[in-house]
């Protein structure tokens, strides 16, 4: 499998059928000869394509690709698509900022209303804005990465930590909540309110073996998703290879909590195509 084929194959796995080719072809093209890009982040590890798999719900194509190198401003520009059979395809754009970048704050402030400032005042001093997503349907999403020496549970909403961390512990197979992460917070500023997610890229440190894949499938199943789809995406990302030594596919995970309802809304894990040197 080449990286250029990945979007189409992922669309087929999501059950898009006859729609798969059109959805995949609408994404910016990727170079068959390369799977890596400069300017790695915890989310992508240098990859040019990242799959998302979530719960609850059925099979969904959740894919973001980065066809271009990092700009002179140390910004990764990602193009995303979310599509499911019989539903309207949603397209969005995301920028990942490398290091402390003043442009990240300027960008976030320019696309979010007055709900942004209070949240940034609360969490901004303890990390940096690393992600800014523009989504015309769901609304903008801003992501903060916390500094490693920060006690995150003392900064985020107590209900977010209480509800999200047990699920992240389950995915990792140990108490990741007792580690320094890395941890991140994302806020979706939608028309009906603000939704927050707690995430960690500590999952990328876990050895890529059968146990890691099975934990993901069980995690997705237990939360009302399609565990078999998660396993199939894992195999796709690995090029249907059995040996995963030295490869990092499972990169990060996040749990979104509806704070008003006091319950988990969604959980999502991210899988990256291994870099060329790892394949």
N, C-alpha and C positions, 0 to 999 in steps of 0.2 A: 504493500500500500504506500502511495506517495502522499505528501501533505496536501497536494492539490485535490486529491480524491476524498479527503476526510470530511468536508462539509456535506457532500452528497451522501456518503455512506452513513454519516450520523443522522441525516434526514430520513433515510430509509429505516434505520433502527428506531426512529421516533414514530414510525408508522405513517409517514406522510405520503407514501405511495406515489401516485402520479404527480403530486405537488413537489416531490423531493428535488428534482432537477432544477425547477424554476427558483425555488427558495435558495438552493445552494449557489446557483449561478448569479444571483443578485448580490452576493457578497463580493468584496474585493478579491481578486485572484491571489493565490499564494504560489510561490516558486516551488516547482517540483523538486528542485535540487537542494533546497534548504528547509530545515524546520526550526532553526534557531534565529534569534535576533539579539542585537546588542542591548545593553541596559536591562539586566534582569531585575525582576521584583519577586517577592515571596509568592505572588499568585501564579506567575507564569514560568519562573525559573529559566527564562530566556527563550521559551517556546513562542511560536507564531500562532498557535491555536489553543484555546482552552474550552473544554466542555463543562457544562453544569448539569448536575442531576439532583432532583429535589423531591420533596414529599411535603404534604400529601398530594395525591393526584396521579393521573396516568402518564404515559410517555409524552415527553415534550422535547423538542429540539431547543436546546439552550446553548448557543455557541457564540464565542467572540474570537475574532481573528485580528492579527496585526500584520498587514502586508508591508508596512514601511519601517525603516530603521528609526531609532530614537532621534528626535529633532535636536537642534542646537540648544534648546531650552530644557533638555533632559526630560522630555515628555513622551510617553508612549501613547499612540493614538489607536484605539481599538474600535472595531465595528462589530456590533452585536445583533443577533437575531433570536427571537423566541417564537416558535411555531408549533402548533399541534393540529392533528387531523380535524378538519371541520371548523377550525377557528381562524380568526383574522391574524395574520402574521404581524408581529411587532418588531420594529427595528429601532436601534438606539446606538448612541455613540458614547464612548468612555475614554477618559484620559487618565493615565496613571503617571504620577509625578515622582521622579527619583530624587530622594533626599529632601532636605528642607528647601522648598521652592516657593518663593513669594507669589508666583503666578498662580499656584493652586488656590490660595486664599482669594485672590482677585477674581479668578474664574468662578469659584463657588459663590462668592458674594453677588456676582453679577446675574446668576440664574435662579437664585433662591430668594423668596420673599423674607419678610422680617422675622420669620421663625428660625432662620439660620443663626443669627447673632447670639441669642441666649444659649443655644446648645454649643456653639463654638467657644463662647466664653467659659463654659463649664469644662469642656474636654480639651480644647485647643492647647492650653498651657502644658499638657501632659503628653504631647506627641505632635503629630503633623498631619495635615491633610494630604493623603496620598492618592485619592481616587475621586473623580468628578464625572458623574454620568448624566447625560441629557437624554431623557426619555419623554417623547411627546404624549404618551398615553398615561403612564404611571406617575410621571413627575420626576424632577431631578433627585439624584441620590448622591450624598457626600459621604466619603469614607475617611476616617481618621485612624492612623496607626499609632499605638501607644509606645512610648519609650519603654525599654526593657526593664528599667528599674522602678517602674510605676506599679503600685498596688491597684490593679484595675478594678477590683471588686469594690473599692472605696470611692470610685469615681462614677461608674455607671449606675443606672437605676437599680436598686436592690432586687426588684422583681425580674429584671432582665438577667442579672447574674444567677438568681435562684432557679429560674426556669430553663435557661439556656445551657448552663454548664453541665448538668447531669447528662444531657444528650451528647454534648461534645466529648465528655468522658467516655460514654458508651462507644462512640465511633473510634476513639483512639485505643480503647482496650486498657486504659489506665487513667488515673486522675490528672488529666491535662490541666484541670482547674487549679492544681497546686503548683503549677510551673509558671515561669515568666513569659510563656507564650512562644512567639510573638502574638499579641492580641490586637484586635481592631474593632472599631465601632462604625456602623453604617446607619445613616438616617435617610429614609425615603420621604421627601416632602411632597406628598400627594394631595389631590384636591379634597380628600375627605379626612386628612390628618397626617400625622408623622408616624411612621413605622420604623422601629429601630432593630438592628441586628448585632449580635455579638459574634465575632469571628476569630479564627486563629489559623495561622499557617504552620503550626507545630506539626500538623499531619504530614507535611512534606518530609519530616525527619524520620518517619517510621519506615522500616524496611519494606520494600515492595515484595510481598510474598502472598501466598494464598490466603493466609489469615487476614491480611489487610483488606483484600478484595471481599472476602466473605463477611467481614465486619461491616463494610460499606453496604453490601446487599441486604444484610439483616437489618441494618439501621434504617435504610430506605423502606424496606417492607414493614418494619415495626411502626413507622410513622405514617403509614397509609399510602406509600408509593409503590413503584414497580422495581423490586430488587433485581429481577432478571435483566431489566433494561440497564441498570447500573453496572452489572457484571459485563454485559455486552459492550457498553461504552468503554469499560476498562480494557477489554480485549482489543477494541478498535484502536484506542490510544496507543496500545503496545504493538500495533501492527500484527496482531494475532500470534505474537511470539510467546512461547511458554516460559522462557528464561527472562526474569526481570531483575537479575542482579546488576547493580550499578545504575539502575534506571529510577527516575523519580516521576511518577505519574500522578498519584494522589497528592494534591498541592495544599488545599485549604478547605475549610468548612465554616459555615455560619448558620446561626439559628435566629430567625426573626420572631419577635414576641409582640403580641398585641397587648400593650400595657393597660389599656382601658378595660379589656376583657379579662386580663390576668391569665392569658394562655398563649401557648406556642402557636404561631401562625404557619410558618414554613421552616424547613431545614434544607440546606443545600450543601453539596460537596462539589469541588472543582478538580477536574482532571486535565492535565496538560500533555500534549503530544511530546514525547521525549525529544531532546535536542539531537541533532544529527550525530554529534560525537558520542552520544549514549546509545545510538541504535546500531 
